Amino acid sequence: MVAKTDIPSASAVRALQARANYWDAYEVDVPGRAPSALHAYLAFAQRTPKWIDFLMAIRNGAVRLLALKDVGNLADVPSPSAAPTLKPGDRVGIFTIRSVCDDEAVLEIIDSHLDVVLSVYRHDGAPQRLTVSTLVFYHNAVGRLYMLPVAPMHRLVVRSILSSPPLQIAT
């Protein structure tokens, strides 16, 4: 079950929360044990429902008219087994890796109107718990306007992806 929560206190993005214009965090228990937070992200992203990538394609077409970035599709990520070879600066789907360690992957999208920072935080314990936190930082009025329709869709997308158990969460 996906539950709304706070950004974990040990998360690298917690310090950014006070400056964020928008943030949310969702927690989910997962079967097995993810070898790393990035592995878990890749496993979930690969299972992105088709309707979400369809909406992303519409979004990408529409924002081109406003000279904003076409970020691609969420599901266009490498296999979870590639996680140990990925490093900061590498692209994984719509995101670029900002920082990565076993317990947290921090990903980002940097654009002219806003920045998005996504954290996947792996908690200790059994069952395995993951917290996915999203922070958005507006640069201008376009960023604020962009988030009006995107924020409710974002919540639906995150819950949908986290509700569908990943195929390869554990190795």
Residue, then its C-alpha position, 0 to 999 in steps of 0.5 A: m500500500v502506498a502512503k503519504t509520508d514525510i521526507p526521511s530525516a536522513s535523506a539528502v534532500r531533506a535539507l532542500q525541503a524548506r526552499a522547495n515550492y512544492w514537495d511530497a513524499y510517498e512510502v511503500d513496502v516492497p517484496g524482497r530486498a532492493p540491492s540499492a535505491l537506484h536498483a529499486y527506482l529502475a525496477f519501478a520505472q520500467r513498470t511505468p503504466k503505458w497510460i503514463d508514458f502516453l501522457m508524457a508524450i502529450r506533455n513533451g509535445a505541448v511544452r515544445l511549443l513553449a520552448l521547454k525541455d522534452v524529457g522523454n518517457l519515464a519507462d526509458v530506463p536501463s535494466p535494474s541490473a545496470a544500477p551498479t554501473l550508473k553514476p552522477g551525470d548519467r541519464v535514467g529515463i527523464f532524470t539525470i542522476r544527481s547523487v547515488c549511494d546504496d540507500e538513496a538515489v537522488l535524481e533531477i530535471i533541470d529546466s528553465h522554468l523549474d527544477v525537479v529533484l526526486s529521491v528514492y530512499r531505502h529504509d533498513g528493516a523488513p519488510q523493505r520500505l522505500t520513500v519516494s520524495t519529489l521537490v520542485f523549485y520554481h524559477n519563474a511564473v511559467g514554472r508556477l503555471y506549469m505546476l497547476p495541472v502537473a501537481p495533481m497528475h504527479r500525485l496520481v502518477v507516483r501512486s500508480i507506479l508505486s502501487s504496481p509491484p516491480l518485477q525485479i526488485a531483488t536479485 
